[in-house]
């Protein structure tokens, strides 16, 4: 029988059954008691080291890290999950909802009737939306001259639905990171360094490669899948340098950094047990937007559901998508998962005490071959654990 590593390389290189080859990937997993710690890179070239200290732009996997910072502030009484966020972010006082455009392409707004709360922000049910998620937002973006994505995160200060009405992927966690900055009088990166990274010995995570040239030198190549195959992406996928600490997608880190943070969640090092318990519960007032996976393109479905099968019901916890029933041979019910644009993925199974991460630098997002390999990796991780989540020797 082929070893897991042999199977990974076969899946990476195979073009059978329409499967498309994958560039370098890095896999990692850890369990609560520390008996499992796996980190391995596959597919590096001579100028692209397979060492696990290579640096990745983890894109929206940043959201899980920012969520830890937000929930620490909730524990300290600096933020309130259910208070009007306008108390901290006055930009969102009296929010407006975009309803359409007049004959001159001027936007039409109406006032929202419900407040934006931190709970709604952390579950992408606040009414905010990334411009590519909603046709009205897409039209607005076009009329504004197709501003760079990072600008839209903070400039588009309006909603597209009533808070709590549905789920839609949004820059709300970018704004939640901004809330951390307001209540702590620290940049988000400084806060994370003091209150998250230092607690779990993370040394190589940053929002700013220009401040860590040693990390820039270890950065993994970026790739784009085209009709002709894989092509190296020479231009920065994310702005570098950048002024903001973008809490929804700006972090650079190694696989071991990410595993240390997930282990800190599993062990209660970073958050109180009652906080962790609350995060791994369903929080949506309505699952509209997550109840019909077939409404999305395959790439979008993969980016949202990751390795969760369509037939498994989901909700949203604080920090990630939540499967509300067990995935056979893999994660338990009430596990969290999310992804990043560059085909980065993570999951945390709090009940069994195991977490995993898949890092790559491949566009476009939601790559089907990546999801297939992620699924096999997760299955392999669970095959090595007993019912209590301990490593079986």
N, C-alpha and C positions, 0 to 999 in steps of 0.2 A: 504494500500500500504506500502511495506517495506521501511524503511528509507534508505538513502544512506549508512550509516554505516552498517546496516544489510545486504544490498546487497554486500558490500565489503567483509564482513565476509563469506557470502555465496559463493562468487566467489573464495575467498582464499581457502575454505575448500572443495568445490564441486569437485567431480570426474566425474560428468555427461558429456556426449557427448565428452569423451576423455580429458576433462579439467584436468590438473594436479594441485594439491594443491600448495599453495605458502607459504613460511615462512614469517617472519615479514616484513612488508612494512610500509613506512611513506609517506604520501601524503601532499602536500602543494599547496596553490594557493593565489594569491594576485592581486589586481587591482590597477590602477593608483591612484585613489582618496583615496585609503585606506579603503573604505567601506567594502571590502572583504579581510579578512585575515584568511585563514583556514590552520591549521596544526594539523595532527592527525596520530598517529601510531596505527597499527593493528597487533595483533599476537605475542606480546612479552611473553616470559616465565618469571618465577619469577626471574631468573638471567639475564634476557634480557629485561630491562625496556621498557615499551611502552611510556615513556616520550619522548617528541619531542626534548629534548636536547641531545639525543643519537647521537653519532658520526659515520658517514659513510665515507668510502673511495668512493669518487664520481667518480673516474676513469676519463674517457674522458669527463665527464661534466666539468672537470677542464678547458677544452679548451675554454669554453665561458668566464671564468674569465680571463684567459690569454689574450684573444682577447680584452677585455676591456682595459687591460694594454697597449697592442700594439697600439690600436687606440688612447689612450691618448698620447702616444709618437708621433703618427702621427700628432695629433692636435698641439703639442708643437714644431713641426718641427724637431724632433730628428730622425724620421723614415719617409720614403717616400713609399707609396704603390706601385709605379710603377718604382722605381729605381732598378738597379741591386743589389740584396741583398749582393753580394760579397763585396760591399763597407763597409758593417758592419760585414759580416761573410765571411772572406777571404777563409774559407774552401770550399766555393761554387764558387770560381773563376774557370772559364773554366770547367764547369761540364761535366761529362761523362755519357753516357747512356749504360747500360748493354744490350747487344744484344744476348748473348748466351755463350756457352762454347766450347772449343776445345776438341780434342780427349783425352787430358790429364786432362780434367775438369778444365782447367784454364779459368777464365772469359774473355770474349771478350767485349771490350768497343768501342764506337765511340763518338766523341765530340758532345755535344748539339749545336744547331745553334741559340737557343733563350735563353735569360737570365732568371734566377729565380728571380721573384719579390715577394714582400711581399703580394701583392694582390693574386697572384697565390698560395702562401703558405697558406694563410688564407682560401682559397677555395679548397684546396687539388687538385690543378691542376698544381702543380709545376714540376711534374715528379718524385718527391719522392714517396715512397710507404712503408707501413709496409710490413715486409717480408711475412706475411700470406695472403696478398692481390694479389700477383703476382707470377706465377709459377717460373719465373727466379729468383726472390728474394728468394723464398722458397728453390730452389735448392742451391743458394749461401749460404743461412743460414745453410743448411745441411752440405755443404762442409766445412764450418767454424766451425763445431762441435756443431751446435745448441746452440749458445751463448745465455745467458739470454736476455730476451726481452729488458730490459732497456739498456743493452750494445749496442744492434743493433740500438737504436734510434740515437746514435751519431757516431757510428763507420762505418755504411754503408753510405759512402759519395759518392753516385752515384745515377743516375736516372734510371727509366725504360721506360720513354717515353719523348717526346719532351715537354718542358714547354708550357702549354696552350692547349695541344692537346686533353686532356680528363680529366675526374675526376677519382681519385683513392685515397682512404683513406690512410693517410700518417702521418709520424712524423714531418711534416712541422711546426705544431704549437709548438712542442717542440723546434724546431729551432727558431721560432718567439719569444718564451720566452727567449731564449738565446740572441737574438738580443736586447731585452729590457735590459738585464743585461749589454750588451756591451755599449749601448748608455747612460745608467744612472749610470754606475759604482756601481750598487747595485745588490744583489741577488734578484731573482724574488720575493721570499717571502717577503723580506724587502720592495720592491717596492709596492707590493700589499697591505701590511699592511698600509703603509703611504698614498697611493694614491687611494686605493679602499676600503679596509676594514674599515679604520678609518672614512671615509666619510659617511658610511652607518651603523656604529656601529656594525660591525661584530667582535665578540669576540673569536669565537671558530673555526677558520679555520687555518690550518697549513699544510705544506709539511712534517713536522718532528714530529712524535708522541714522539720521544725520548726527544724532548724539551718541550713537553706538556703531562706529565704523567697523568694529570687530564683528558685530552681528551682520552688517551689510556684506562683509566678505564671506560669510557662511550662508548667505541666502540661496535657496534652491531656485533653479531655473523655472521660469513660467512657460507654459505650453498652451497652444490653442488647437482644438480639434477642427479640422476643415474637411472639405470633401476629398482633398488630396491626402489626408492623413494628419499626423501631428507636426506642428510647426512651432519653433521656439518664438515666444513673444518677447521682443526686445524692449518694448515701451513699458513703463510702469503701469500696472493694472490699477493701482491705487496711488494717489498723489504722494510724492516723496521728493522733497520735504513737504510737511503739512503743518499748519499752525495749530489746529485743534487736536485734542485728545478724543478721537471719535470712538465713543463707547459702544457703538453698534457695529463697528467693523474695522477698526484701525490698528489692531494689535499684531505684532510680530512675536513669534515664540517658537520654541522647540517642542518636540513631542514630550520630552521629559518634564518641561515646564507645565504643559497642559495636564499631564498625569498627576503632578504634584498638587495642582489646584483641585482636580476632581477627587483625589485622595483626601484633601483637606475638607471637602464637603462630606465625603463618606464617613470620616472619623470624627466629625464635629469640631475640628480644629479651627475652622473659619466661621462657623455659624452655630448658634445654639440648636439643640435637638428639636425644640418646638418650632423653630424657624424652618429647619430643613423639612420637617413633617409637613408644614403648611405649603412649602414650595412644590412638593410632590403630590398635590391634590388638584382636582379640577377646579378652575376658577372662572370659566366663561359663563356669562349670563345667557348666551345663545351660542350654539355651535355652528350656526349658519356661517358658511365660508370654509368649514372643515368637515361638513357632512357629506360632500359629494366629490371625492378625489378625482373622479372621471371628468369633472368640469374643467380640470387643469390640463395643460399640455404635459407630456411625459416628463420633460425636464423640470417644469414647475412642481409637478407632483413629487418627483424625486427630491427636489430641494426642500420641500415642506415635510413630507412623510419619511424621508430618508429610507431606512430599511424596514419600516413598518408596512406590512401588507395592507392592501386596500380594504380587506374585509375586517380588519381590526379597528374597533371604534376608538376615536381619539377625542381629546379635549385639549386645553392648554393649561399647563401649570405655571408657576412663576419661574420663568427662565427657559422654557422649552415646551415642545409638543409632548403630550402625555398620552400614552396608550392605556386605555381603561380596561383592557383585558389582556391576558397573557399572549405572548407570541411564542408558539410551540418551538421547542428546542433552543429558545433564545431568551429574551428578556421577560421578566415578570411584569405583571400589571403595575401601573403607576410608576413607570420609568420615564425619565425625561430624555429628549433628543433634540438636536438641531444641527444645522449645516452652515457652511460658509461658501461664498461665491466661487472660490477656487477649488471646489470639490473637496472641502474639509468637512468632516462629520464627527459627532461625538454622541455617546449615550451614557447615562448614569442610571443604574438599577439600584435604588436605595434599599429596597427590601432584601435583596440578595447580597448587596455590598460589593458591586463590581461596576467598573466604568471602562469605556473604551474610546479610542480616537483613531481616526483615519485622516492623514494629512496628505495633501497634494497641492500642486499649483497648476491646475488644468481648467481651462475655460472651453466652452460655456459651462455654466453650472448645471447640476442635476444630471451628470453623465451616467447613462445606464450601465456601462461597464464598471464604473466606480461603485454603483449601488450593488451590483452582483458580487463584487469582491468584498465590499463592506459586509454584506449578508453572510458570506462564507467565513469571514474573519470572526464575526460575532458568534456564529454557530461553533466555531473551533474554540473560542474562549470559554463558552459555557460547557463544552465537552470536557474541559480540564478541571471543572469545579464540581464539588459535591453539593448536596441540597442546602447546606449552610453557607455556600459561597467560598469555601476553603479549597485550596489547590489539592487535587488528587495526585499523589506522587506515583 
